[in-house]
Amino acid sequence: MKPKIDKKRLPKLILIFFCVLAAFAVLWGAAAVFEKLTHYSDSAVVRSSSSSSSSSGSSGLIPGLPLNTYESGSFYQENGFTRYRGLETQTGVDVSSYQQTIDWKAVAAAGVDFAMIRVGYRGYTEGAIQEDANFKTNIRGALDAGLDVGVYFFSQAITADEAKEEADFVLDEISGYTIAYPVVFDWEDVETEARSSGVDSALLTQCALTFCQTVESGGYRPAVYFNQQFGYQEYDLPTLKDYTFWLAEYNTAPTFLYDFQMWQYSNSGTVDGIEGSVDLNLSFLDRTLPSDSSASSSASASSSSAAP
């Protein structure tokens, strides 16, 4: 037996169907926008955050913060590295003791222009500062191979005073070496309970600012390293916009909305002279040294005169 259709209800049912369809389309579009704004590398460790650390204008963008103007179609692959058409760029690696012994001559011959070398780190439980076991070997080897060098410190500072202590430690360690690239504040979450787990956005930004101000007063170019989640939600980027931004986003082209000057685009690169995987970077910085950033006149002189 065929069921009877109530013809009076049919228009109402059609209207309800289209309303549900429209609501679904709106929700789908909102989800796509949210994914665009918050996407970051699967390998990044993130903290929960209830809101963005920087207030946004009516457009949803942070007022006064320069936008990312790099053209995604200008990035391309060549000989295992990401390049960019139309601007002078440099290819780099960042290394620490995890890469063990490095053949820096082979690294240079592979087409690498610069190296970001870990000076040291602060422990996440006791909070003691330690020098990276391979720092001196790496910086001497990179400079002797003709590479430009920058350095970074893996911070777990929980006060501005600790951030200053870290910067002072770095300044002491790099004295006598030619540092053409930035001195970087690298604060990251760790995948365990840590003394730094209670650091909020305001305190983290103050730590980065203090580190950068101390580095700048020492005559070097400061920088802050972050992934997309830290850039969007943890750091107050307008407070730090006078310094170099080093973005970590593992992608074929960066989607981060705001301007940056260095881009870590892979954590699984391979380079001759380095055993295993290594982080790969693209720099848009010029390599002009600040007038008072070097205690020696040449890379070879600095590497040979440093204390063992």
Secondary structure, 3 states (H helix, E strand, C coil): CCCCCCCCCHHHHHHHHHHHHHHHHHHHHHHHHHHHHHCCCCCCCCCCCCCCCCCCCCCCCCCCCCECCCCHHHEEEECCEEEECCCCCEEEEEECHHHCCCCHHHHHHCCCCEEEEEEEEECCCCCCEEECCCHHHHHHHHHHCCCEEEEEEEECCCCHHHHHHHHHHHHHHHCCCCCCCCEEEEECCCCCCCCCCCCCHHHHHHHHHHHHHHHHHCCCCEEEEEEHHHHHHHCCHHHHCCCEEEEECCCCCCCCCECCCEEEEEEEECCCCCCCCEEEEEECCCCCCCCCCCCCCCHHHHHHHCCC
